[in-house]
Structures are given as C-alpha cells and as structure tokens.
C-alpha cells in the first residue's frame, strides 16, 4: 500500500519574507510567501499540484499579525493556510486551517483498526484501506479487515480534522 505523509499542522519558518518599503513599515512579500506555501504543500503531499496561492497584498511584518492565504489544487480542491508573523524580520509560521482534504497516512488508518481489533480480543491478519483515501473532513471510508478466525469485516473510519487525525466510526 502506498501511504501519504500527514501534513504537519504548523510549521515555523525563518524565511525572512519581509521586504523593506519606504518609511518605517515592513511588509511580507506575498509572492515569496505563496512560493513557500506551494513548496511546503507539494513536498508533504507528493503528487499534488498547487495551481495558485492567493495571499493578501503586502501584509505587515509585525509580530503577532495573522492573515489567510487561499490555495487551489489541480484537482479542483482548495484550502487555506493561516499565517502568523513571528517577528519583524518576516519569519512566519503557518497552519493548514481549511482544506478540501487532509493528507492521510493510510498506514495510520490501518494501524488504528488493527489496534482496535486487538483491544477487542481479536487479531487482524490484514487491514486494507484504499490508497486513494479521501481526506475530506467527516467523510466515511471503508477498510477491509480479515480476522484470524477466517471472518472478515468492514471498518468505517472518518477524518476528524485537517491534521489527518482519524476516528473509527463502526464495523459492518
């Protein structure tokens, strides 16, 4: 099974994205910010293709300032990063706050199910979730479970947040 890494929820960057303007004001270079968000997303979701990032024009590089950058993927999905300025040098942290799908580590879903079967006194000989596990929040996904007694079941899991955390909803 191919597994995608879970997107890190928050990332502190010392990117120095500030650009000096006339006077005492310093702002974040939104073009550089868009490039960094694109690189980060595509690195952590191999195969994804960010087609556009839209950040506000020249947000202030003032510690504690926050702003939202929207992004679109080639698949038609979209999402948002909330960016927080860490200092006047333009160092920022950002968090994926809205995404059409979280990035799911399929092995994490399979492990969650296998652990639950064990806690219930059984042994799962195999657990298979779809490789193209959709990470849409609250969408239910069916995974096939084979037990050591020869029986099988379907485990239903759901994505609970943009960090890719999952919950086991039920067995069928």
Z-matrix of the N, CA and C atoms (Angstrom, degrees):
N
C 1 1.438
C 2 1.532 1 110.22
N 3 1.289 2 116.34 1 137.27
C 4 1.445 3 121.15 2 174.40
C 5 1.511 4 107.71 3 -83.21
N 6 1.316 5 117.08 4 138.73
C 7 1.455 6 118.09 5 177.20
C 8 1.516 7 109.40 6 -126.95
N 9 1.315 8 115.34 7 138.66
C 10 1.451 9 121.46 8 177.53
C 11 1.508 10 108.93 9 -94.10
N 12 1.314 11 118.20 10 144.17
C 13 1.459 12 119.72 11 177.35
C 14 1.523 13 110.31 12 -70.87
N 15 1.312 14 115.55 13 151.99
C 16 1.450 15 120.62 14 175.46
C 17 1.511 16 107.58 15 -78.89
N 18 1.299 17 116.15 16 132.70
C 19 1.449 18 120.85 17 -179.76
C 20 1.510 19 109.35 18 -67.26
N 21 1.317 20 116.41 19 129.25
C 22 1.456 21 120.68 20 177.61
C 23 1.520 22 107.31 21 -62.82
N 24 1.327 23 116.15 22 130.93
C 25 1.459 24 120.26 23 -174.01
C 26 1.515 25 112.81 24 -69.50
N 27 1.299 26 117.90 25 -38.60
C 28 1.455 27 119.61 26 -179.27
C 29 1.516 28 107.84 27 -136.51
N 30 1.297 29 116.39 28 142.02
C 31 1.441 30 120.56 29 -178.34
C 32 1.506 31 108.75 30 -138.12
N 33 1.320 32 116.93 31 125.66
C 34 1.457 33 121.22 32 176.38
C 35 1.512 34 108.50 33 -90.06
N 36 1.294 35 116.99 34 129.42
C 37 1.451 36 120.28 35 -178.18
C 38 1.520 37 110.33 36 -124.72
N 39 1.302 38 116.00 37 136.03
C 40 1.454 39 121.52 38 171.79
C 41 1.508 40 107.59 39 -100.47
N 42 1.292 41 117.30 40 64.52
C 43 1.455 42 120.96 41 -172.42
C 44 1.515 43 113.76 42 -87.40
N 45 1.325 44 116.67 43 -16.45
C 46 1.448 45 118.24 44 -176.47
C 47 1.514 46 111.21 45 55.61
N 48 1.318 47 116.47 46 53.77
C 49 1.456 48 121.29 47 -175.96
C 50 1.526 49 113.11 48 -83.95
N 51 1.325 50 116.62 49 3.84
C 52 1.458 51 119.53 50 -179.15
C 53 1.525 52 110.11 51 -75.92
N 54 1.301 53 114.99 52 144.09
C 55 1.462 54 121.28 53 175.31
C 56 1.513 55 108.11 54 -126.26
N 57 1.306 56 117.52 55 131.48
C 58 1.465 57 120.59 56 -177.21
C 59 1.529 58 109.72 57 -72.56
N 60 1.308 59 114.53 58 138.92
C 61 1.464 60 121.74 59 174.23
C 62 1.518 61 107.78 60 -117.38
N 63 1.312 62 116.37 61 174.03
C 64 1.455 63 118.50 62 177.26
C 65 1.516 64 109.47 63 -65.15
N 66 1.315 65 116.16 64 148.59
C 67 1.459 66 120.30 65 -177.51
C 68 1.513 67 109.95 66 83.20
N 69 1.343 68 116.81 67 -157.46
C 70 1.461 69 122.25 68 -175.08
C 71 1.519 70 112.78 69 -94.94
N 72 1.301 71 116.99 70 -5.05
C 73 1.458 72 120.73 71 -174.51
C 74 1.522 73 111.57 72 -81.05
N 75 1.325 74 115.79 73 138.52
C 76 1.455 75 122.16 74 174.90
C 77 1.520 76 107.39 75 -123.26
N 78 1.318 77 116.04 76 139.39
C 79 1.462 78 120.19 77 -178.06
C 80 1.523 79 110.14 78 -127.49
N 81 1.326 80 114.75 79 164.43
C 82 1.456 81 122.04 80 176.09
C 83 1.525 82 108.51 81 -83.21
N 84 1.302 83 116.58 82 134.70
C 85 1.460 84 121.80 83 176.26
C 86 1.528 85 107.03 84 -77.17
N 87 1.333 86 116.70 85 103.03
C 88 1.464 87 119.26 86 -173.74
C 89 1.524 88 112.99 87 -68.74
N 90 1.322 89 118.68 88 -24.49
C 91 1.460 90 120.16 89 176.58
C 92 1.533 91 110.26 90 -68.34
N 93 1.340 92 116.00 91 -44.71
C 94 1.466 93 119.87 92 176.55
C 95 1.525 94 110.39 93 -63.92
N 96 1.333 95 116.41 94 -39.28
C 97 1.460 96 120.46 95 178.85
C 98 1.527 97 110.09 96 -60.74
N 99 1.314 98 116.67 97 -45.46
C 100 1.460 99 120.38 98 178.43
C 101 1.518 100 112.11 99 -60.46
N 102 1.332 101 116.36 100 -40.43
C 103 1.465 102 120.53 101 178.12
C 104 1.527 103 111.00 102 -63.49
N 105 1.327 104 117.12 103 -42.98
C 106 1.471 105 120.85 104 -179.93
C 107 1.528 106 111.40 105 -65.79
N 108 1.326 107 117.42 106 -42.37
C 109 1.466 108 120.40 107 178.83
C 110 1.528 109 110.38 108 -63.80
N 111 1.321 110 116.65 109 -40.00
C 112 1.469 111 120.60 110 178.07
C 113 1.521 112 110.50 111 -62.58
N 114 1.343 113 117.40 112 -49.03
C 115 1.474 114 120.68 113 179.50
C 116 1.524 115 111.10 114 -58.99
N 117 1.341 116 116.30 115 -44.15
C 118 1.455 117 120.45 116 -179.16
C 119 1.527 118 111.34 117 -62.07
N 120 1.314 119 116.98 118 -47.98
C 121 1.464 120 120.40 119 -177.35
C 122 1.527 121 110.59 120 -63.68
N 123 1.320 122 117.18 121 -47.60
C 124 1.455 123 120.61 122 -177.14
C 125 1.524 124 112.17 123 -67.86
N 126 1.332 125 117.82 124 -32.06
C 127 1.470 126 120.88 125 176.48
C 128 1.527 127 110.46 126 -66.55
N 129 1.327 128 116.51 127 -38.95
C 130 1.461 129 120.97 128 -175.52
C 131 1.516 130 114.31 129 -90.89
N 132 1.310 131 117.24 130 -7.03
C 133 1.459 132 121.94 131 173.80
C 134 1.520 133 107.07 132 -134.11
N 135 1.359 134 116.15 133 76.30
C 136 1.462 135 119.53 134 -177.05
C 137 1.526 136 111.13 135 -53.00
N 138 1.307 137 114.93 136 136.48
C 139 1.458 138 120.30 137 -179.70
C 140 1.516 139 113.18 138 92.71
N 141 1.324 140 117.14 139 -13.18
C 142 1.465 141 118.25 140 177.82
C 143 1.524 142 108.49 141 -76.10
N 144 1.297 143 115.00 142 157.28
C 145 1.457 144 120.29 143 -179.00
C 146 1.522 145 107.87 144 -136.58
N 147 1.326 146 116.08 145 102.22
C 148 1.464 147 121.27 146 177.65
C 149 1.514 148 107.23 147 -77.29
N 150 1.323 149 116.44 148 120.63
C 151 1.466 150 120.34 149 -177.77
C 152 1.523 151 112.98 150 -94.24
N 153 1.333 152 117.10 151 -25.12
C 154 1.468 153 118.81 152 177.80
C 155 1.519 154 110.18 153 -158.76
N 156 1.330 155 114.29 154 149.59
C 157 1.465 156 122.61 155 173.55
C 158 1.515 157 105.91 156 -132.02
N 159 1.316 158 116.21 157 130.32
C 160 1.457 159 121.29 158 -179.43
C 161 1.524 160 109.05 159 -121.80
N 162 1.336 161 115.89 160 106.64
C 163 1.464 162 122.53 161 176.67
C 164 1.527 163 107.84 162 -109.47
N 165 1.330 164 117.20 163 155.90
C 166 1.464 165 119.11 164 178.60
C 167 1.534 166 110.83 165 -60.78
N 168 1.308 167 116.01 166 150.43
C 169 1.461 168 120.33 167 177.59
C 170 1.521 169 110.50 168 -68.58
N 171 1.306 170 115.91 169 122.20
C 172 1.467 171 124.34 170 171.36
C 173 1.528 172 115.25 171 47.71
N 174 1.345 173 118.68 172 59.05
C 175 1.464 174 118.53 173 175.51
C 176 1.531 175 110.32 174 -66.39
N 177 1.329 176 116.42 175 150.91
C 178 1.464 177 121.70 176 -178.74
C 179 1.523 178 111.34 177 -64.85
N 180 1.338 179 115.12 178 139.06
C 181 1.463 180 121.25 179 175.16
C 182 1.528 181 107.77 180 -90.36
N 183 1.317 182 115.42 181 62.63
C 184 1.465 183 121.91 182 -178.41
C 185 1.524 184 108.01 183 -114.08
N 186 1.321 185 116.22 184 127.84
C 187 1.458 186 120.99 185 -177.91
C 188 1.530 187 110.50 186 -48.86
N 189 1.328 188 114.86 187 129.77
C 190 1.459 189 120.91 188 177.57
C 191 1.510 190 114.98 189 92.82
N 192 1.346 191 117.54 190 -14.02
C 193 1.459 192 120.16 191 177.60
C 194 1.527 193 109.38 192 -63.67
N 195 1.320 194 116.39 193 142.76
C 196 1.461 195 120.49 194 175.88
C 197 1.528 196 109.19 195 -128.93
N 198 1.310 197 114.96 196 151.09
C 199 1.462 198 121.09 197 174.64
C 200 1.515 199 107.76 198 -154.14
N 201 1.317 200 115.82 199 166.47
C 202 1.461 201 122.10 200 -176.30
C 203 1.525 202 109.29 201 -115.05
N 204 1.338 203 115.05 202 135.13
C 205 1.458 204 121.90 203 172.78
C 206 1.529 205 107.63 204 -113.54
N 207 1.314 206 116.62 205 127.77
C 208 1.467 207 122.26 206 176.25
C 209 1.516 208 108.59 207 -92.43
N 210 1.330 209 116.84 208 149.08
C 211 1.457 210 119.91 209 175.19
C 212 1.520 211 110.17 210 -139.92
N 213 1.332 212 114.92 211 155.64
C 214 1.464 213 122.71 212 177.51
C 215 1.518 214 108.57 213 -124.33
N 216 1.336 215 114.93 214 144.73
C 217 1.455 216 121.68 215 175.77
C 218 1.518 217 109.51 216 -106.20
N 219 1.325 218 116.06 217 157.15
C 220 1.462 219 121.79 218 179.47
C 221 1.531 220 110.95 219 -57.78
N 222 1.337 221 117.80 220 -28.09
C 223 1.463 222 122.19 221 -179.18
C 224 1.522 223 112.64 222 -71.50
N 225 1.349 224 116.82 223 -9.30
C 226 1.457 225 120.33 224 -176.34
C 227 1.519 226 112.29 225 98.27
N 228 1.320 227 117.10 226 -9.76
C 229 1.456 228 120.71 227 177.73
C 230 1.520 229 109.02 228 -75.62
N 231 1.335 230 115.51 229 160.15
C 232 1.461 231 119.98 230 179.66
C 233 1.516 232 109.06 231 -142.69
N 234 1.315 233 115.24 232 169.28
C 235 1.454 234 119.90 233 179.46
C 236 1.509 235 110.81 234 -166.14
N 237 1.324 236 114.97 235 -173.81
C 238 1.455 237 120.89 236 -179.25
C 239 1.519 238 110.46 237 -141.59
N 240 1.331 239 114.83 238 146.78
C 241 1.449 240 122.74 239 168.19
C 242 1.519 241 106.73 240 -113.40
N 243 1.326 242 116.95 241 136.41
C 244 1.452 243 121.11 242 169.04
C 245 1.518 244 106.45 243 -97.33
N 246 1.317 245 116.36 244 124.93
C 247 1.456 246 122.65 245 -176.00
C 248 1.520 247 108.62 246 -108.31
N 249 1.332 248 116.40 247 133.25
C 250 1.460 249 122.11 248 177.12
C 251 1.517 250 108.78 249 -120.34
N 252 1.325 251 116.60 250 128.81
C 253 1.460 252 122.05 251 179.21
C 254 1.526 253 108.45 252 -79.63
N 255 1.336 254 116.02 253 126.65
C 256 1.466 255 121.41 254 -177.89
C 257 1.523 256 112.89 255 -87.83
N 258 1.352 257 117.06 256 -30.20
C 259 1.467 258 120.32 257 -179.03
C 260 1.528 259 109.56 258 -162.83
N 261 1.328 260 116.07 259 175.54
C 262 1.466 261 120.36 260 -176.25
C 263 1.525 262 112.85 261 -75.34
N 264 1.335 263 117.44 262 -3.89
C 265 1.463 264 120.34 263 174.48
C 266 1.519 265 111.79 264 -80.69
N 267 1.328 266 116.41 265 -6.86
C 268 1.452 267 120.19 266 -179.98
C 269 1.507 268 113.65 267 90.97
N 270 1.339 269 117.61 268 11.11
C 271 1.464 270 119.91 269 174.20
C 272 1.522 271 107.71 270 -70.60
N 273 1.308 272 116.30 271 137.09
C 274 1.460 273 120.28 272 -174.28
C 275 1.523 274 110.61 273 -134.17
N 276 1.316 275 114.52 274 163.18
C 277 1.457 276 120.91 275 166.07
C 278 1.511 277 105.16 276 -124.74
N 279 1.323 278 116.20 277 152.30
C 280 1.452 279 117.36 278 177.08
C 281 1.506 280 110.33 279 -140.95
N 282 1.315 281 113.84 280 155.07
C 283 1.452 282 121.61 281 -176.52
C 284 1.521 283 108.42 282 -134.73
N 285 1.313 284 114.92 283 135.58
C 286 1.456 285 120.09 284 174.37
C 287 1.524 286 106.16 285 -73.50
N 288 1.315 287 118.10 286 109.34
C 289 1.460 288 120.88 287 -173.78
C 290 1.514 289 113.96 288 -106.57
N 291 1.303 290 117.02 289 -21.46
C 292 1.455 291 119.75 290 176.28
C 293 1.509 292 106.43 291 -148.95
N 294 1.292 293 115.23 292 126.91
C 295 1.450 294 118.91 293 -178.25
C 296 1.510 295 107.49 294 -147.75
N 297 1.298 296 115.69 295 140.32
C 298 1.450 297 118.84 296 176.87
C 299 1.519 298 110.38 297 -60.63
N 300 1.306 299 115.88 298 -25.54
C 301 1.457 300 118.81 299 176.26
C 302 1.517 301 109.24 300 -152.99
N 303 1.295 302 114.47 301 141.81
C 304 1.450 303 120.16 302 171.69
C 305 1.524 304 107.40 303 -80.63
N 306 1.291 305 116.89 304 158.73
C 307 1.453 306 120.39 305 177.17
C 308 1.522 307 106.98 306 -90.73
N 309 1.321 308 115.96 307 120.11
C 310 1.457 309 122.08 308 -170.72
C 311 1.517 310 111.38 309 -105.53
N 312 1.320 311 115.11 310 132.17
C 313 1.458 312 121.69 311 170.72
C 314 1.528 313 105.45 312 -88.46
N 315 1.334 314 116.42 313 105.04
C 316 1.464 315 121.13 314 -175.04
C 317 1.525 316 110.90 315 -58.42
N 318 1.322 317 117.14 316 -36.41
C 319 1.468 318 119.39 317 179.80
C 320 1.527 319 111.16 318 -64.11
N 321 1.331 320 117.33 319 -28.03
C 322 1.464 321 121.05 320 176.62
C 323 1.532 322 110.01 321 -66.07
N 324 1.320 323 117.03 322 -42.40
C 325 1.467 324 121.11 323 178.03
C 326 1.521 325 109.96 324 -64.10
N 327 1.320 326 116.40 325 -44.20
C 328 1.460 327 120.36 326 -179.43
C 329 1.522 328 111.03 327 -65.01
N 330 1.331 329 117.03 328 -39.04
C 331 1.469 330 121.02 329 177.03
C 332 1.512 331 112.46 330 -65.10
N 333 1.331 332 116.67 331 -40.07
C 334 1.464 333 121.63 332 177.92
C 335 1.525 334 110.56 333 -58.12
N 336 1.309 335 115.94 334 -44.37
C 337 1.466 336 121.09 335 -179.19
C 338 1.526 337 110.66 336 -68.80
N 339 1.333 338 117.45 337 -46.93
C 340 1.474 339 120.72 338 -179.65
C 341 1.521 340 110.65 339 -60.00
N 342 1.332 341 117.20 340 -41.66
C 343 1.467 342 120.57 341 178.43
C 344 1.520 343 111.35 342 -63.48
N 345 1.326 344 116.82 343 -39.80
C 346 1.463 345 120.32 344 179.70
C 347 1.529 346 110.79 345 -65.84
N 348 1.323 347 117.32 346 -40.90
C 349 1.467 348 120.78 347 177.94
C 350 1.524 349 109.48 348 -60.86
N 351 1.326 350 117.15 349 -43.40
C 352 1.464 351 121.75 350 178.86
C 353 1.525 352 110.86 351 -62.24
N 354 1.335 353 116.68 352 -43.70
C 355 1.472 354 120.66 353 178.60
C 356 1.524 355 111.51 354 -61.42
N 357 1.317 356 116.71 355 -27.12
C 358 1.463 357 121.04 356 179.31
C 359 1.534 358 111.98 357 -87.89
N 360 1.354 359 116.40 358 3.49
C 361 1.457 360 120.16 359 176.40
C 362 1.515 361 115.05 360 92.93
N 363 1.311 362 118.09 361 8.01
C 364 1.461 363 121.32 362 179.94
C 365 1.510 364 111.22 363 -108.60
N 366 1.316 365 114.95 364 -176.89
C 367 1.460 366 121.32 365 175.72
C 368 1.522 367 107.93 366 -136.54
N 369 1.307 368 115.24 367 123.21
C 370 1.462 369 120.37 368 176.49
C 371 1.516 370 107.78 369 -88.21
N 372 1.323 371 116.75 370 121.63
C 373 1.465 372 119.86 371 176.79
C 374 1.520 373 111.30 372 -82.64
N 375 1.324 374 116.59 373 -24.44
C 376 1.462 375 120.46 374 172.66
C 377 1.526 376 109.48 375 -158.39
N 378 1.309 377 114.31 376 147.86
C 379 1.465 378 122.37 377 174.20
C 380 1.516 379 106.01 378 -135.18
N 381 1.325 380 116.42 379 126.33
C 382 1.459 381 120.05 380 -179.98
C 383 1.523 382 110.60 381 -129.62
N 384 1.322 383 113.86 382 119.67
C 385 1.462 384 121.10 383 173.99
C 386 1.524 385 106.98 384 -108.33
N 387 1.321 386 117.77 385 155.51
C 388 1.463 387 119.37 386 -178.22
C 389 1.529 388 111.74 387 -62.35
N 390 1.335 389 116.07 388 139.34
C 391 1.467 390 120.66 389 176.70
C 392 1.522 391 111.54 390 -62.65
N 393 1.316 392 116.15 391 -31.07
C 394 1.460 393 120.40 392 -179.79
C 395 1.524 394 110.33 393 -95.19
N 396 1.305 395 115.09 394 41.48
C 397 1.468 396 123.56 395 -178.16
C 398 1.521 397 108.61 396 -50.32
N 399 1.328 398 117.90 397 112.05
C 400 1.466 399 118.97 398 179.60
C 401 1.524 400 109.55 399 -71.49
N 402 1.287 401 117.31 400 131.93
C 403 1.452 402 120.36 401 -177.72
C 404 1.508 403 113.92 402 -96.18
N 405 1.313 404 117.39 403 25.45
C 406 1.457 405 121.10 404 -179.91
C 407 1.527 406 109.27 405 -68.23
N 408 1.318 407 115.43 406 130.34
C 409 1.462 408 119.89 407 -178.25
C 410 1.523 409 111.30 408 -56.26
N 411 1.314 410 115.08 409 134.22
C 412 1.467 411 124.87 410 177.48
C 413 1.523 412 114.49 411 67.94
N 414 1.325 413 118.47 412 -0.62
C 415 1.463 414 119.37 413 176.08
C 416 1.525 415 108.76 414 -74.92
N 417 1.324 416 115.67 415 136.86
C 418 1.454 417 120.12 416 -179.42
C 419 1.521 418 110.22 417 -91.31
N 420 1.337 419 115.26 418 139.87
C 421 1.457 420 122.60 419 179.79
C 422 1.522 421 108.33 420 -126.44
N 423 1.323 422 116.21 421 137.34
C 424 1.461 423 121.15 422 -179.49
C 425 1.522 424 110.33 423 -96.31
N 426 1.331 425 115.39 424 131.43
C 427 1.459 426 122.70 425 176.19
C 428 1.528 427 107.61 426 -119.93
N 429 1.322 428 115.92 427 141.57
C 430 1.463 429 120.82 428 -178.35
C 431 1.522 430 110.31 429 -92.08
N 432 1.343 431 115.84 430 133.56
C 433 1.457 432 122.25 431 -177.61
C 434 1.524 433 108.97 432 -122.04
N 435 1.330 434 116.36 433 127.84
C 436 1.463 435 122.19 434 173.18
C 437 1.524 436 106.77 435 -106.98
N 438 1.334 437 116.07 436 129.85
C 439 1.462 438 120.92 437 -178.86
C 440 1.519 439 110.17 438 -102.53
N 441 1.338 440 115.34 439 158.93
C 442 1.462 441 119.93 440 -176.66
C 443 1.525 442 113.16 441 -67.28
N 444 1.330 443 118.33 442 -15.50
C 445 1.468 444 120.48 443 178.35
C 446 1.532 445 111.94 444 -88.49
N 447 1.347 446 116.70 445 7.48
C 448 1.454 447 121.38 446 177.26
C 449 1.521 448 114.34 447 91.43
N 450 1.305 449 117.77 448 -7.38
C 451 1.459 450 120.04 449 179.13
C 452 1.527 451 109.93 450 -87.14
N 453 1.306 452 114.48 451 165.46
C 454 1.455 453 119.54 452 177.44
C 455 1.526 454 108.78 453 -133.62
N 456 1.309 455 114.18 454 161.50
C 457 1.465 456 120.59 455 179.27
C 458 1.525 457 108.04 456 -149.34
N 459 1.291 458 114.20 457 165.81
C 460 1.455 459 120.75 458 173.07
C 461 1.518 460 107.07 459 -112.31
N 462 1.325 461 116.00 460 123.64
C 463 1.463 462 121.37 461 175.79
C 464 1.520 463 107.45 462 -99.34
N 465 1.308 464 115.96 463 134.85
C 466 1.460 465 121.17 464 179.80
C 467 1.522 466 107.90 465 -108.57
N 468 1.340 467 115.83 466 122.49
C 469 1.457 468 121.25 467 178.32
C 470 1.520 469 109.51 468 -119.37
N 471 1.316 470 115.22 469 160.86
C 472 1.452 471 121.20 470 -178.03
C 473 1.529 472 109.37 471 -140.48
N 474 1.329 473 116.91 472 146.60
C 475 1.459 474 122.84 473 176.28
C 476 1.525 475 107.73 474 -82.05
N 477 1.344 476 116.23 475 128.37
C 478 1.463 477 119.78 476 -175.74
C 479 1.522 478 114.43 477 -98.99
N 480 1.346 479 117.93 478 -19.34
C 481 1.464 480 119.40 479 -179.13
C 482 1.521 481 110.16 480 -159.51
N 483 1.332 482 116.46 481 172.78
C 484 1.455 483 121.11 482 -177.61
C 485 1.516 484 112.95 483 -70.83
N 486 1.319 485 117.56 484 -9.55
C 487 1.455 486 120.83 485 176.41
C 488 1.523 487 111.68 486 -80.43
N 489 1.321 488 117.38 487 -5.89
C 490 1.449 489 120.78 488 178.67
C 491 1.512 490 113.85 489 88.71
N 492 1.331 491 117.60 490 14.15
C 493 1.464 492 120.12 491 177.16
C 494 1.527 493 109.03 492 -72.00
N 495 1.318 494 114.66 493 147.76
C 496 1.457 495 121.33 494 -173.52
C 497 1.513 496 110.96 495 -125.04
N 498 1.343 497 114.79 496 158.30
C 499 1.450 498 119.58 497 170.16
C 500 1.521 499 108.09 498 -134.36
N 501 1.320 500 114.25 499 145.43
C 502 1.452 501 120.92 500 175.30
C 503 1.520 502 106.59 501 -83.18
N 504 1.313 503 116.88 502 118.91
C 505 1.470 504 121.52 503 -174.78
C 506 1.525 505 111.18 504 -87.15
N 507 1.342 506 116.36 505 -48.92
C 508 1.472 507 119.68 506 -176.72
C 509 1.522 508 109.32 507 -171.71
N 510 1.325 509 113.40 508 169.90
C 511 1.462 510 122.18 509 170.90
C 512 1.517 511 108.51 510 -111.18
N 513 1.311 512 116.17 511 146.37
C 514 1.476 513 121.09 512 177.01
C 515 1.507 514 108.60 513 -123.11
